[in-house]
Amino acid sequence: MDPLAELLATDSRQTLEFFVANLRDVSEPTVDRQELLYNASMLAHFAQVSVDADGIALPPDLSLIFDRFVAATAGCTDPLVLETAGAQCLLYTGFFADQVRHRYNLHWYSELGAGFFMRAAAGEESVAKARLLATMARHFEPWRRRHARLSCELRDSPYLISWKN
């Protein structure tokens, strides 16, 4: 494979490793490893999925998260749908905070996202997954701040690509 094609092609593992390493850099040394991996996998997932993907694609802004997950599914108890809503709120209020803060109330959407994670935990059958989702609900704000810090760090370091010979 030529060097340019190598730079432009990344697989799921490389994307996950990128976010694990960079999230670790903006996190405290005491951050829970399970939470770090969950957040890195969430960021890696959204980095690789088109907004036009089939299924539950990432909406282009927070207003559609409201329409999709609050207005249309007020009584929803499906843990996967609720987890997706929480993750999307975290992505927008954290990683994309600078881009949306002037248009949306980030505090309100952060509380909404934490609530989605808590509701997902309540409906989750797996005890370990329910525990993780409940932890994400309780730690939503610190993770939101870490995502925002990561976004700033990545924007401030636009030349992350290194050439291998």
N, C-alpha and C positions, 0 to 999 in steps of 0.2 A: 504494500500500500504506500502511495506517495505521502510525503510529510503533510501536505495541505489536507488531503482526505483524512489522514489520521487525526488532525486537529479538529476537523469538523464532525467527525463521527465519535460519539461516546455511547457507551452502553449503560445499562441500568446500574451495574456495579460501580462503574467509574463516577456516575452522577451521584450515587449514594455516598461513596467515599469522599467526594468533593464536599458535600454538605455536612457530613460527619466532621471532617477536619475543620471546616470553617465555622461550624456552630461551636465546636469545642474551643476554638480560639476566642469567641466572644462570650463564652460561659465561664462561670466560676469553676474552680477545680472540684468543688463538692457537688456539682450538678449530677443528678441521677443518670446513670448510663442508659437505662431503659427509656427514660424520657428523651434523652439526647438522640437515641436511635429512632424513636418514634417521630420526633420532629424532623430529623434529617430525612427519613423515608418519606414523610409528607411533602417536604420541599422538593425532594428528588422526583416524586410522583408528579407534582404540579409542573415541574420544569420540563417534563417529558410528554405531557398530555396537552393536546391542542384544545383551545377553547371551543373548537368545532367538533370535538370527539363525540362519538355515540355514547349514549347513557347519560350519566350525570356529569356533564362537562363543567369546567370552571366558568361561572358567569363573568361577563366583562366588568362588572362593578358591584358594589355593595347593595344597591337598590334592588337588583335582581335576586340577590341572596334573600332579602326581605320578602320579595314577591314569591319566590320558590319555597322557602322554608318556614316563613312565618304566616303569611296570608293564606297560602294554598294548603299548608299541612299543619294547621294549628293543633290538631289532636294527634299528630303522628307519634308513634311509639317504636318505629323501626330503628333499631340501634345503628344500622349502617347509614341510613339517611341522616340521622341526627349527628353522627360522627362526621359525616361529610360536611354538614352545615357548620359544625364547630371548627373543622379544619379550614374551611373557606373563610370563615370570619377571622381566624388566626392569621391566615395568609394575608388578607387585605388590611387588617388593622396592625399587623406587624411588619411583614416584609415590604408591603406597599403603602405603609403609613404616610410617608412623605407625599405620595402622589394623591392620596384620598383625604387627608386630614382637613383640607379646606372645604370639602364638599359634604363630608359625613361626620357625625358625632362618633368618634372612635371609642370613647368610653362606653357609650350605649351599645355599640356593636361588639365590644369586648365582653361586656356582661352577657349579651345575647349568646356569643360563642361559648362562653363558660357554661351557660345554661344548657346549650345543646350537648356539650360533652357530658354534663351531669345526667341529663335525660338519657343519653346513649348508654351510660354506665348502668343506669337503673334497668334498662331493658336487655342488657348484654347477658347471654347465657354463660359464657366463659368467665370464671371468677377472676382469672389473671387479667383478661382484657378489660373487664369491668373495673378492676382496681386501677389499671393504667388510665382509663378514660376518666375516672373520678379524680385521679391525680392531675390529669391535664386540666380538668375543670378548676381545681383548687389553685393550680399554678399557671393559669392562663395568662395573667398579667406579666409575670416574670418572663414567660416564653414569648409573649408579644414584644416585650422590650428587647429580648435577645434577637428575635427575627428582625426588628427594626435596626438594631446595631449591625447585624450581619449585612443587611441591605446597604447601609451606609458604607461599611468596610469594602464591600464588593464594588460599589460605585467609585470609591476613592482609589481602588486598585484595578484600573481597567486593563492593565497589562499582565494578567495572571498566566497567560499562555507562555510556556517555555518550550523551546525547540530542543528536540532530542536528535542527536546525530548518531 
